[in-house]
Amino acid sequence: MRTKDFIYYASAAVLLAVTTQVAQADEVATQAPSIAEGNHYQPETVADILGGEASLIETPSSTVSAPASTATAKQNSEASSVAAVTSIASTYVANSTTTVTSTSVATSNVSSESVTASAHSTASEASNKAVAKPAKLTNSSDVSSTTLRVQPKTFIDVSSHNGDISVDDYRALARQGVGGVVVKLTEDTWYNNPKAPSQVRNAQIAGLQVSTYHFSRYTTEEEARAEARFYIEAAQRLNLPKSTVMVNDFEDSNMLPNINRNTQAWVNEMRKHGYNNLMFYTSASWLDENNLGYRGPVSTSQFGIENFWVAQYPSATLTATSAKNMRYNGKTGAWQFSATANLLPGKHVFDQSVDYTGRFTANVGIETDPTQGDLSGVISIVNNNPILGSFDVVISNVKAPNGVGTVSVPIWSEINGQDDIIWYTADRQNNGTYTVNVKASAHKNSTGLYNVHLYYVQKDGQLTGVGGTTTQVFIGKTPEQLKPKASFAIENNNVNAGTFDAVITNISAPLGVKEVLVPSWSLDGGQDDLIWHKATKQSDGSYRVTIKASEHKGNKGNYRADAYIVDNSNNRHYISEKVVSVDYARPSGVLTIENNNTATGTFDAVVRNIVAPTGLKEVLVPSWSLDGGQDDLIWHKATRQADGSYRVTIKATDHKNSTGKYRADAYIVDDSNKRFYLTEKVVEVTQTRPRASLVIENNNADLGTFDAVIRNIVAPNGVMEVLVPSWSLVNGQDDLVWHKASRQSDGSYRVTIKASEHKNSLGNYRADLYIVDNANQRHYITETIVDVKHNKPVGTISVVNNNKDTGTFDVVISDVYSSKGVRTVQVPIWSEKDGQDDIRWYEATRQANGTYTVNVQATNHKNSTGLYNIHLYYILNDGSQVGVGGTTTTVEFRNAKTKTQTYITNVNSEAGSFTVVVDQAPQGRQIKNIHVAVWSESNQGNLSWYNTAPTGTHTEINVSTVNHKNLIGNYTTHVYVDYVDNTEDGFNLGETALAPRNRRVEPQTTYYSQRDPRWASKWYGVSNMDQSGCVPTSLAMTFTDILGTVIAPTTVADYLYYNTNSFNKTSVAGTDADGIVLASKNWGLKSNVLSSIDNIASALMSGQHVLAAVGASQFTNYPYTHEIVLHGYDNGKTYVRDPFNANNNGWYSLDYIHGVQSRDAMDTKLGAPFFSVFA
């Protein structure tokens, strides 16, 4: 066991060297490597960090001794001295869109209360220099895991050390649970982080909450205020809102004198400028309330302990999940648990922190950048002044993926290429648009076509082309001179088709012609039929469009048509208008009736010689029988034929099979969706009905069956199927069944009807005959009555599910009937082998569908194979037994002799145990090894394997929940069997429900302290009991408990030191694992190494003591390890006795103890740092 403190070495010189080692400040660059506490080491030089910035003046080493710390907050600074300076600190963060209200930080107001506080802090600061060992604290800044809330996301802090961090890098960090970033902005009053703008911007784009920090150097109140103003200026340059978390990072030991007074001046200056969301980063050892046992100089009551972000590294390999569970410094706002988080492999490591209050991560997601989005931009030309030769460019909907920093608009005239190009930077307007004013005088007074292109400089510096347009520029022209002119005429007024052409000729358009538009409408009903037509340019330069009455609701009479020209700047100019009279003939057509088919009851309606001036969209033929009015009216859509006619077939089957007179009308629908009646016809429809004969044959009184036979079928519309519904006349149609008859070779149809399908009813039955034709129409034909008798009991025996591996099968009895009623169905079954020596009478079980079933297993018939006899008997309602029939089946049972059998037995839910049995088959493969996997958690979190060699042909494996966290639940069991022929089998034995009781084991209460004045100062080799006696003291407690005799810690220490080489015999104080084994043996006790948490739980539940070596934890600080005693068990927890600190005694989660186990070679040399000790 490595000693708890490295202070007892051979000489005072070594002692002094060790105790004055200091942590390397995060923000201090060095010329040579410097070892910090926790071995956090960063060998960067000033030149490396500053990238060639001017050499800095050396700062002399501090003469003030900073309190010892378990944490090194950061590695190196962009702006600092060459000489190493004692410093331990951290950094704090909030986002640019944060809405978290900062916890109040005290403001220095003139009052008796503030004067008292100032005097108190001054005295504290002054006394700190002279105090070698400050008073021990009785409280701790850590908070119990049951009361402290931890934010789900962690955060990081970055400076120029981390270099350029891209948006994708930040997004990769976010996927690892990082929700915020604290960016260093400034240091002292002269250094600005050159990477800060991109580090902030890219974090915002990635959606992380952004906070900032300032690395302080002030030693007076005035310097503090100056640094605050310098910090604020940097934040304002980055447009960070005042709600951003602003962190004061103090870790330079030169600041220690008057640290509270000076920091209060910094706070007052920040608040004076509206920055109230303030936090403070430093080491735990600098705070007057911490978990180290000593008071630091910084007053947490003055600034609010919840406003501190504390650096402390209990383990070099601590993960975010472990840190959240440990909850160090839980009363503070945040805890920096690592300075070496390798979150982006191949890049600079990060400081990573846990957020307790949400100040740094609660507002993940930034203020929306209105220019961030898919690439877009709309260019508009406005205010085109043809007299002055000027115009304005307006760009709207400005967006780019990384946001838009600058909107650039290159503009040039078409004359002489780009010799007059100018790149304009557009000005942003309050409405979010960007504008540029362009004058021809800046472009060599060129006139004509100008090109206008659009580019964005995105916020990541990327130049991106967006689009372009053109415009016409004139100088000294009046609007009237630039107005287009043209001639407008109406041609080709077609009275048959109801169309006319609008023609625009002789166009003169100084501003160009983008398109020619002709709006038209009929004067009937106002402009309810207005249509804007786009005219088409002709080869002679004119424009033409055909206007159709069919597009204007088919209206006749006067129409108005206007002409407009749209110029190249998208301005529309009115030219002229015309009124034209439109007329056209009504649509017409000829309707004829063809193919009147009396067999099928169909006819065709054909429409020919169609004239449709307003267009033909479709032809409709409504039809109905004159019997019953229009109750069977159907609107048919006729189909166009190759000759231009339209045809539709009308069927009587669609009209209730009515016969007699039908009427068919013809309509056309024109292009404007108007319907026009053309003509009508009346037609006589007749239809021949199907017919056939129905006879009853084979009326079988023994079976209770008869055949319905259909012959002499005549069916004009074909036969799709023949149906015979039947029912007994007892109780109406409650047993109605529709039978489908089968076609016979002679063309007849036949179906067998069974009384068993009709509730075994006796007496008169009725059978009807229906024919379904090819149009799926069902036609009633005839009916008959038949007398049904049923004398003999019946039943059908079926053998199903015959499994040749397991030697099992099922017997199903259907159609069970007797006229006397059936009370019980009996099935005697036996194998042919050795007569009826294995006969078994089964009573069949009735199923919901009326059948009866029996399950048969060869194991109940002496494992016989081969032919089995199956007979059927009924016990009737009068008590008599009657034989019904019988059958046979062949049975195989392969697995009985060849396949390994596995099963579960001896299930004890309360004890949490069961037995897995594996039986080797007599003629099967020989088993080599057996592996049993058992678990109950869905993620297999409590999976344990049981491995064993077979014990003959029958092997039992005992399973206990002790090996599975003693959880209540359904335990899944898988068995894997290895055979000597190198094959294997797998078996899934399903789930077994276990509910083990609590199994509480009360702890014994003997307690010794290694710091007891009776022996604390007693020396053994390189150290004394106070600092290195944790193992002897733990063994003494354990031996006293087990043996019932008082055994003092020094008695154990004497044995270890004078009889072994395990205790304080090397330069490192402490006891190794061999010492535990040797001492236990010396006192006549046994010890076992416990390699898993399940083994530890099992030992504790059996009442054994367990010695546990732990690393950085509640019990000790890194890099030391410490021995504690575990005894007792209660639902996953054990009672701990800590020989160094009795305040730590109590119940702890076994998961926690196992999670903080020592990794030191002294403790793990025998395989694990846990040992059970027992008699």
Secondary structure, 3 states (H helix, E strand, C coil): CECCCCCCCCCHHHHHHHHCCCCECCCCCCCCCCCCHHHCCCCCCHHHHHCCCCCCCCCCCCCCCCCCCCCCCCCCCCCCCCCCCECCCCCCCCCCCCCCCCCCCCCCCCCHHHHHHHHHHHHHHHHHCCCCCCCECCCCCCCCCCCCCCCCCEEEEECHHHCCCCHHHHHHHHHCCEEEEEEEEEECCCEECCCHHHHHHHHHHHCCEEEEEEECCCCCHHHHHHHHHHHHHHHHHCCCCCCCCEEEECCCHHHCCCHHHHHHHHHHHHHHCCCCCEEEEEEHHHECCCCCCECCCECHHHHCHHHEEEECCCCCCCCHHHHHHHCCCCCCCEEEEEEEECCCCCCCCEEEEEECCCCCCCCCCCCCCCCECCCEEEEEEEEEECCCCEEEEEEEEEEECCCEEEEEEEEEECCCCCCCCEEEECEECCCCCEEEEEEHHHHCCCCEEEEEEEEEEECCCCEEEEEEEEEEECCCCCHHHHCCEEEEEEEEEECCCCEEEEEEEEEECCCCCCEEEEEEEECCCCCCCCEEEECEECCCCCEEEEEEHHHCCCCCEEEEEEEEEECCCCCEEEEEEEEEEECCCCCEEEEEEEEEECCCCEEEEEEEEEECCCCCCEEEEEEEECCCCCCCCEEEECEECCCCCEEEEEEHHHHCCCCEEEEEEEEEECCCCCEEEEEEEEEEECCCCCEEEEEEEEEECCCCEEEEEEEEEECCCCCCEEEEEEEECCCCCCCCEEEECEECCCCCEEEEEEHHHHCCCCEEEEEEEEEECCCCCEEEEEEEEEEECCCCCEEEEEEEEEECCCCEEEEEEEEEECCCCEEEEEEEEEECCCCCCCCEEEECEECCCCCEEEEEEHHHHCCCCEEEEEEEEEEECCCCEEEEEEEEEEECCCHHHHCCEEEEEEEECCCCEEEEEEECCCCCCCEEEEEEEEECCCCCCCCEEEEECCCCCEEEEEEEHHHHCCCCEEEEEEEEEEECCCCEEEEEEEEEEECCCCCCECCCCCCCCCCCCCCCCCEECCEEHHHHCHHHHHHHHHHHHHHCCCCCHHHHHHHHHHHCCCECCCCCCEECHHHHHHHHHHCCCEEEECCCHHHHHHHHHCCCEEEEEECCCCCCCCCCCEEEEEEEEECCEEEEECCCCHHHCEEEEHHHHHHCECCCHHHHCCCCCEEEEEC
